[in-house]
Amino acid sequence: MDKDMADINIKIDDCWNKIGVWGHVRPGCPELEKIIHCANCKIYSAAARQLLDRDISPGYMQEGAATLAQIKTNTNTKKHNTTSIVIFRIGEEWLGLPTHLFQEVVQFRNVHSIPHRRGKILRGLVNIRGELQLCVSLGQLLDIKKGEIQGINIARGIYERMIVIAKDGMRYVFPVGEVRGIRRYSDNDLLAPPATVTHGAKDYLSGLVSWKEGGEERHIGCLDEALLFPALERGIT
């Protein structure tokens, strides 16, 4: 990552991790007696604005352009290779994203709204290992209904998770109903999405792959990262 982009973590005054509600230094922040929680503090809001409004350096853009050019050059050589995806569920839909995009899967976290920034896709900010990350709703982007949930799933030992993905320096966190595992497929396994697919996910799919588990066969919608990430970027602006 370009150094100018990496410096954003240094410039943010993350007092909430030191003397705030997530910190361990005592005595804590005296402002908490009035505002109750760091999410209500002007310093916390300023950090969110700094994260969203940071400039993109020329070096970072050049690096991204070089990476895309390399991917385009290597397309033909990878034609017959297999692709690894992580399978997850949103609502009643099973989806997959390339494994190389995944940074981690974490337990469900509280999402903190961003003052004066509300939209269909952007949910707010979430704390991942002490860093504020953008939390988005992939279900809203793909127009997938939440579906039946939680009592049955909890009884089966299935819990909601949050997935952290990254591409070209942009990181997003989004909640899912469950994470199932990794599957590898070849180009020959990829099926065209049926015309009967009515929700918005069909606009972001590269195809479907079959997945059998416990005698049951499911079709996994393989999300195309080249279509998904620009849509996420548009959704948070």
C-alpha positions as CSV (number, residue, x, y, z in Angstrom):
1,M,0.0,0.0,0.0
2,D,1.2,3.5,-0.8
3,K,2.8,5.2,2.3
4,D,0.5,8.2,2.0
5,M,-2.6,6.0,2.4
6,A,-1.0,4.0,5.3
7,D,-0.4,7.2,7.2
8,I,-4.1,7.6,7.8
9,N,-3.9,5.3,10.8
10,I,-1.1,7.5,12.4
11,K,-3.0,10.7,12.0
12,I,-6.3,9.5,13.6
13,D,-6.5,10.4,17.3
14,D,-8.0,7.1,18.6
15,C,-8.5,8.2,22.2
16,W,-11.5,5.9,22.4
17,N,-9.0,3.0,22.4
18,K,-6.9,4.5,25.2
19,I,-9.1,6.5,27.7
20,G,-12.5,5.9,26.1
21,V,-15.1,3.1,26.3
22,W,-12.7,0.6,24.6
23,G,-9.6,1.7,26.5
24,H,-8.0,0.3,29.6
25,V,-6.2,3.5,30.8
26,R,-7.6,4.9,34.1
27,P,-8.8,7.4,34.9
28,G,-10.9,7.5,31.7
29,C,-12.1,10.4,29.7
30,P,-14.1,13.0,31.8
31,E,-16.3,13.8,28.8
32,L,-17.9,10.3,29.0
33,E,-19.9,11.5,32.0
34,K,-21.7,14.0,29.8
35,I,-21.9,12.1,26.4
36,I,-22.1,8.5,27.8
37,H,-20.4,6.9,24.8
38,C,-17.5,7.7,22.4
39,A,-19.8,7.4,19.4
40,N,-21.4,10.7,20.6
41,C,-18.1,12.5,20.8
42,K,-16.9,15.1,18.3
43,I,-13.4,13.6,18.2
44,Y,-14.9,10.2,17.2
45,S,-17.0,11.9,14.5
46,A,-13.9,13.8,13.2
47,A,-12.0,10.5,12.9
48,A,-14.8,9.1,10.8
49,R,-14.8,12.1,8.5
50,Q,-11.0,11.9,8.2
51,L,-11.3,8.3,7.2
52,L,-14.0,9.0,4.5
53,D,-12.5,12.3,3.2
54,R,-8.9,11.3,2.8
55,D,-7.2,12.1,-0.5
56,I,-6.0,9.4,-2.9
57,S,-2.3,9.9,-3.5
58,P,-0.9,9.8,-7.1
59,G,1.4,6.9,-6.1
60,Y,-1.5,4.8,-4.8
61,M,-3.4,5.4,-8.1
62,Q,-0.4,4.4,-10.1
63,E,0.0,1.2,-8.0
64,G,-3.7,0.3,-8.6
65,A,-3.4,0.9,-12.4
66,A,-0.3,-1.3,-12.5
67,T,-2.1,-4.1,-10.6
68,L,-5.1,-3.9,-13.0
69,A,-2.8,-4.0,-16.0
70,Q,-1.1,-7.1,-14.6
71,I,-4.4,-8.9,-14.1
72,K,-5.4,-8.1,-17.6
73,T,-2.1,-9.4,-19.0
74,N,-2.4,-12.7,-17.1
75,T,-6.1,-13.4,-18.0
76,N,-5.3,-15.9,-20.7
77,T,-2.7,-17.8,-18.8
78,K,-5.1,-18.4,-15.9
79,K,-8.0,-19.5,-18.1
80,H,-8.0,-23.1,-17.1
81,N,-7.0,-22.6,-13.5
82,T,-9.3,-23.3,-10.6
83,T,-10.8,-20.5,-8.5
84,S,-11.2,-20.6,-4.7
85,I,-14.2,-19.0,-3.1
86,V,-15.5,-18.5,0.4
87,I,-19.2,-19.5,0.7
88,F,-21.5,-17.4,2.9
89,R,-25.2,-16.8,3.2
90,I,-27.2,-13.6,3.2
91,G,-30.9,-14.1,3.9
92,E,-31.7,-17.3,2.0
93,E,-29.2,-16.7,-0.7
94,W,-25.8,-18.6,-0.9
95,L,-23.0,-16.5,-2.3
96,G,-19.3,-16.8,-2.9
97,L,-16.4,-14.3,-3.2
98,P,-12.8,-15.1,-4.2
99,T,-10.7,-16.2,-1.2
100,H,-7.9,-13.7,-1.9
101,L,-10.3,-10.8,-1.1
102,F,-10.9,-12.1,2.5
103,Q,-8.9,-10.6,5.4
104,E,-10.8,-12.1,8.3
105,V,-14.2,-13.3,9.6
106,V,-15.2,-11.9,13.0
107,Q,-18.0,-12.1,15.4
108,F,-20.9,-9.7,14.9
109,R,-19.9,-6.2,16.1
110,N,-21.9,-3.1,16.9
111,V,-22.2,-0.7,14.0
112,H,-21.8,3.0,14.8
113,S,-23.6,5.4,12.6
114,I,-21.8,8.3,10.9
115,P,-23.2,11.7,11.6
116,H,-24.9,13.2,8.5
117,R,-23.9,10.2,6.4
118,R,-26.9,7.9,5.8
119,G,-27.5,5.8,2.8
120,K,-28.9,2.5,1.5
121,I,-25.5,0.8,1.4
122,L,-23.4,2.5,4.0
123,R,-24.4,1.3,7.5
124,G,-21.6,3.1,9.5
125,L,-18.3,2.3,11.1
126,V,-17.3,-0.8,12.9
127,N,-14.3,-1.4,15.2
128,I,-12.0,-4.2,13.8
129,R,-8.9,-4.7,16.0
130,G,-8.9,-1.1,17.1
131,E,-9.4,0.4,13.7
132,L,-12.5,2.0,12.3
133,Q,-13.7,0.3,9.1
134,L,-16.5,1.0,6.8
135,C,-19.5,-1.3,7.3
136,V,-21.8,-1.8,4.3
137,S,-24.9,-3.8,3.6
138,L,-24.2,-6.3,0.9
139,G,-27.8,-7.5,1.2
140,Q,-29.1,-4.1,0.4
141,L,-26.8,-3.7,-2.6
142,L,-27.9,-7.1,-4.0
143,D,-31.6,-6.5,-3.0
144,I,-31.7,-9.7,-0.9
145,K,-34.4,-10.0,1.8
146,K,-33.1,-10.9,5.2
147,G,-35.3,-14.0,5.4
148,E,-36.2,-16.2,8.4
149,I,-33.6,-16.5,11.0
150,Q,-32.6,-16.4,14.2
151,G,-34.0,-18.8,16.6
152,I,-33.6,-21.9,14.3
153,N,-30.1,-20.9,13.4
154,I,-29.0,-20.4,17.0
155,A,-30.4,-23.7,17.9
156,R,-28.3,-25.3,15.2
157,G,-25.2,-23.5,16.3
158,I,-25.2,-21.0,13.5
159,Y,-24.5,-17.3,14.2
160,E,-24.2,-14.1,12.3
161,R,-20.7,-13.1,11.4
162,M,-19.0,-10.1,9.8
163,I,-16.7,-10.5,6.9
164,V,-13.7,-8.1,6.2
165,I,-12.7,-7.9,2.5
166,A,-10.1,-5.7,0.8
167,K,-9.1,-4.8,-2.8
168,D,-6.8,-2.1,-4.1
169,G,-6.5,-0.5,-0.7
170,M,-10.2,-0.3,0.0
171,R,-11.6,-2.4,3.0
172,Y,-15.2,-3.2,3.6
173,V,-17.0,-5.0,6.4
174,F,-20.4,-6.6,5.9
175,P,-22.7,-8.9,8.0
176,V,-23.7,-12.3,6.8
177,G,-26.1,-14.9,8.2
178,E,-23.3,-17.6,8.3
179,V,-20.0,-18.5,6.7
180,R,-19.9,-22.1,5.4
181,G,-16.4,-22.7,4.1
182,I,-14.2,-22.7,1.0
183,R,-14.9,-24.3,-2.4
184,R,-12.7,-24.6,-5.5
185,Y,-14.1,-24.7,-9.0
186,S,-12.9,-24.6,-12.6
187,D,-14.3,-22.5,-15.5
188,N,-16.0,-25.6,-16.8
189,D,-18.1,-25.8,-13.5
190,L,-19.5,-22.3,-13.9
191,L,-23.1,-22.1,-14.9
192,A,-25.0,-19.1,-16.3
193,P,-27.4,-17.5,-13.8
194,P,-31.0,-18.5,-14.7
195,A,-33.3,-16.0,-16.2
196,T,-35.7,-16.6,-13.2
197,V,-33.3,-14.8,-10.8
198,T,-35.2,-11.6,-9.8
199,H,-33.1,-9.9,-7.1
200,G,-30.3,-7.5,-7.8
201,A,-27.5,-10.1,-7.2
202,K,-27.8,-11.3,-10.9
203,D,-26.2,-8.0,-12.0
204,Y,-23.0,-8.8,-10.0
205,L,-22.7,-12.6,-10.7
206,S,-20.1,-14.2,-12.9
207,G,-22.1,-17.4,-12.7
208,L,-23.3,-20.2,-10.4
209,V,-21.5,-23.3,-9.1
210,S,-23.1,-26.4,-7.7
211,W,-22.3,-27.4,-4.1
212,K,-23.4,-30.6,-2.4
213,E,-23.6,-31.0,1.3
214,G,-25.4,-33.6,3.4
215,G,-27.2,-35.0,0.3
216,E,-28.5,-31.6,-0.5
217,E,-27.4,-29.7,-3.6
218,R,-27.3,-25.9,-3.6
219,H,-26.3,-23.3,-6.2
220,I,-23.7,-20.7,-5.1
221,G,-23.8,-17.3,-6.8
222,C,-20.2,-16.3,-7.6
223,L,-19.9,-12.6,-7.2
224,D,-17.7,-10.8,-9.7
225,E,-15.2,-8.6,-7.8
226,A,-14.7,-6.3,-10.8
227,L,-18.4,-5.4,-10.7
228,L,-18.9,-5.6,-6.9
229,F,-16.2,-3.2,-5.6
230,P,-17.1,-0.2,-7.9
231,A,-20.7,-0.6,-6.8
232,L,-19.7,-0.6,-3.1
233,E,-17.6,2.5,-3.7
234,R,-20.5,4.3,-5.4
235,G,-22.8,3.2,-2.6
236,I,-20.8,4.9,0.2
237,T,-20.4,8.3,-1.6
